[in-house]
Amino acid sequence: MEFEFTRMSPNGQIVIPAQIRKSAKFDAKDRFLVISENDTIIIKKLTRADFAKDLALLGRIAEAEEQVRKGETLTLPASMPIKEQMRKLDEYGHSLQRGVRKKKSKTR
């Protein structure tokens, strides 16, 4: 991993340092996806092949964050066998589809 320092201009522009642009193979006409989370910004180079996948992933992340906010979560112990975890997840998914919402995070 590389790191360098930069700063923002009064117009809100940030220069990506030359060495990082070179190692990431960024070109002047490239397009980027910019993701913000609190004080962290992620810049991902877009390719046509990745664009649809990235958009779908962002949609799933937003949906998952909304489910967490609503308390629609399920916590499973790491020690539980994977087949049992999958069964519990399947049961939980079916209860959500039927409209049976869990109000709080539940450990099984």
Summary of the structure (lengths in Angstrom):
residues: 108
radius of gyration: 20.3
end to end distance: 38.7
largest distance: 55.0
contacts: 186
relative contact order: 0.09
helix: 42%
strand: 17%
